Amino acid sequence: MSEKLIGTIGDDTIGKRLEVAVEDGEILLRTMNYSSGLGWCVQKTIRIEPQHLHELQFLLNAAASILKFGSQKKKQAVSAKSATVIPFSLTA
């Protein structure tokens, strides 16, 4: 039962993070919260079997694409709203 911590995602200033580890042939995803006096506490552990890793990568990439596309759409909408129309007359 040897565990290897792969990495941590998150911002320690807000007291939340996600740890990624490998143990007994499974990938572990752990959500953690910081509590003064106790330190970092595991809130939930999700175990992912190796045969599901490829599917998870695919789904995470799809979610990232949706988020990226959505933020680009919002930027375009903001640009369209902030455009200035300059009136002009057609008299010669």
VOBA-1610 file (N, C-alpha, C; in pm, whole numbers, padded with zeros to 5 digits, always signed):
BEGIN
Met+00084-00118+00000Met+00000+00000+00000Met+00089+00124+00000Ser+00169+00137-00105Ser+00259+00250-00118Ser+00194+00357-00204Glu+00191+00479-00155Glu+00128+00590-00226Glu+00233+00686-00277Lys+00212+00736-00399Lys+00302+00836-00455Lys+00220+00959-00493Leu+00251+01073-00432Leu+00184+01198-00464Leu+00239+01250-00596Ile+00150+01273-00692Ile+00190+01320-00824Ile+00193+01473-00828Gly+00092+01536-00771Gly+00089+01682-00771Gly-00033+01737-00701Thr-00033+01868-00688Thr-00141+01938-00620Thr-00188+02053-00708Ile-00319+02071-00714Ile-00380+02181-00788Ile-00457+02264-00687Gly-00443+02394-00694Gly-00524+02477-00606Gly-00447+02595-00554Asp-00517+02673-00477Asp-00463+02796-00422Asp-00468+02788-00270Asp-00352+02782-00209Asp-00347+02770-00064Asp-00409+02890+00007Thr-00417+03005-00061Thr-00472+03124+00003Thr-00622+03112+00027Ile-00691+03029-00051Ile-00836+03011-00028Ile-00866+02885+00052Gly-00761+02808+00082Gly-00777+02692+00168Gly-00842+02571+00103Lys-00830+02559-00030Lys-00885+02443-00100Lys-00784+02396-00202Arg-00774+02263-00218Arg-00686+02209-00320Arg-00728+02068-00358Leu-00672+02024-00469Leu-00697+01889-00520Leu-00562+01819-00532Glu-00550+01704-00470Glu-00428+01625-00480Glu-00451+01509-00576Val-00347+01479-00654Val-00350+01364-00743Val-00239+01270-00697Ala-00275+01145-00674Ala-00178+01046-00625Ala-00205+00912-00693Val-00108+00823-00681Val-00122+00686-00731Val-00099+00592-00613Glu-00189+00492-00600Glu-00177+00394-00492Glu-00239+00263-00536Asp-00167+00156-00518Asp-00217+00021-00550Asp-00279+00013-00689Gly-00214+00073-00787Gly-00261+00064-00925Gly-00382+00150-00957Glu-00419+00241-00870Glu-00533+00330-00895Glu-00487+00476-00886Ile-00558+00562-00955Ile-00534+00706-00945Ile-00628+00759-00838Leu-00575+00839-00748Leu-00657+00899-00641Leu-00669+01049-00665Leu-00790+01100-00660Leu-00817+01243-00661Leu-00874+01278-00525Arg-00807+01368-00453Arg-00851+01404-00318Arg-00882+01553-00310Thr-01003+01586-00272Thr-01035+01726-00243Thr-01000+01751-00097Met-00935+01866-00075Met-00887+01896+00060Met-00922+02040+00098Asn-00949+02061+00225Asn-00972+02193+00281Asn-00873+02217+00395Tyr-00837+02343+00412Tyr-00745+02378+00520Tyr-00825+02427+00640Ser-00789+02377+00756Ser-00852+02418+00879Ser-00742+02461+00976Ser-00754+02583+01028Ser-00652+02628+01123Ser-00655+02537+01245Gly-00539+02499+01290Gly-00528+02407+01403Gly-00518+02262+01360Leu-00582+02226+01249Leu-00577+02087+01200Leu-00487+02073+01077Gly-00479+02179+00998Gly-00403+02171+00874Gly-00491+02124+00760Trp-00431+02056+00662Trp-00505+02009+00545Trp-00582+01882+00579Cys-00712+01882+00548Cys-00799+01768+00577Cys-00862+01718+00448Val-00860+01588+00427Val-00923+01528+00309Val-01074+01533+00326Gln-01142+01587+00226Gln-01288+01592+00228Gln-01349+01474+00153Lys-01286+01442+00040Lys-01338+01331-00041Lys-01224+01272-00123Thr-01224+01141-00139Thr-01128+01072-00225Thr-01203+00998-00333Ile-01162+01021-00458Ile-01220+00950-00572Ile-01111+00859-00628Arg-01141+00731-00637Arg-01046+00634-00690Arg-01083+00606-00836Ile-00985+00617-00924Ile-01007+00594-01066Ile-00922+00476-01110Glu-00987+00376-01165Glu-00916+00258-01212Glu-00843+00293-01342Pro-00727+00233-01365Pro-00646+00268-01482Pro-00720+00257-01615Gln-00810+00161-01629Gln-00881+00146-01756Gln-00978+00262-01784His-01007+00344-01683His-01096+00459-01703His-01019+00590-01723Leu-00888+00584-01712Leu-00807+00706-01721Leu-00820+00773-01857His-00815+00695-01964His-00826+00752-02099His-00961+00824-02117Glu-01068+00760-02070Glu-01201+00821-02080Glu-01209+00951-02000Leu-01148+00950-01880Leu-01148+01071-01797Leu-01071+01183-01866Gln-00956+01152-01926Gln-00880+01253-02000Gln-00963+01312-02113Phe-01034+01226-02185Phe-01119+01272-02295Phe-01228+01366-02243Leu-01293+01329-02134Leu-01401+01411-02079Leu-01349+01544-02024Leu-01232+01543-01961Leu-01174+01668-01911Leu-01136+01761-02026Asn-01082+01705-02134Asn-01050+01787-02252Asn-01176+01845-02314Ala-01283+01768-02318Ala-01410+01817-02372Ala-01464+01931-02285Ala-01456+01915-02155Ala-01502+02021-02063Ala-01418+02147-02079Ala-01287+02131-02095Ala-01198+02246-02114Ala-01232+02319-02244Ser-01263+02244-02348Ser-01301+02306-02476Ser-01430+02386-02462Ile-01525+02331-02390Ile-01652+02402-02369Ile-01628+02531-02292Leu-01548+02524-02187Leu-01518+02644-02109Leu-01444+02748-02192Lys-01348+02704-02272Lys-01272+02796-02356Lys-01363+02860-02460Phe-01446+02780-02525Phe-01538+02831-02626Phe-01637+02928-02564Gly-01686+02895-02445Gly-01782+02982-02376Gly-01720+03116-02340Ser-01595+03117-02294Ser-01531+03244-02258Ser-01502+03327-02382Gln-01471+03263-02496Gln-01450+03337-02620Gln-01581+03400-02667Lys-01691+03327-02651Lys-01822+03380-02689Lys-01858+03502-02604Lys-01828+03496-02473Lys-01857+03609-02385Lys-01775+03730-02426Lys-01647+03710-02461Lys-01562+03821-02503Lys-01616+03885-02630Gln-01664+03804-02723Gln-01721+03856-02847Gln-01847+03936-02817Ala-01929+03887-02726Ala-02052+03957-02691Ala-02020+04091-02626Val-01921+04095-02539Val-01881+04219-02474Val-01829+04317-02579Ser-01748+04269-02673Ser-01696+04355-02779Ser-01809+04414-02862Ala-01908+04333-02892Ala-02021+04380-02972Ala-02101+04485-02895Lys-02117+04467-02766Lys-02193+04561-02685Lys-02118+04693-02666Ser-01986+04690-02667Ser-01910+04810-02641Ser-01876+04887-02768Ala-01926+04841-02883Ala-01899+04911-03008Ala-01972+05045-03009Thr-01910+05147-03066Thr-01970+05279-03076Thr-02016+05302-03219Val-02140+05345-03234Val-02194+05376-03365Val-02183+05527-03386Ile-02121+05565-03496Ile-02104+05708-03525Ile-02203+05747-03634Pro-02297+05835-03601Pro-02395+05875-03702Pro-02331+05967-03807Phe-02377+05957-03930Phe-02330+06047-04034Phe-02444+06074-04131Ser-02437+06186-04199Ser-02544+06220-04291Ser-02498+06194-04433Leu-02597+06167-04520Leu-02569+06136-04659Leu-02587+06259-04748Thr-02596+06377-04691Thr-02613+06496-04774Thr-02481+06536-04838Ala-02491+06579-04964Ala-02368+06616-05034Ala-02348+06766-05038
//
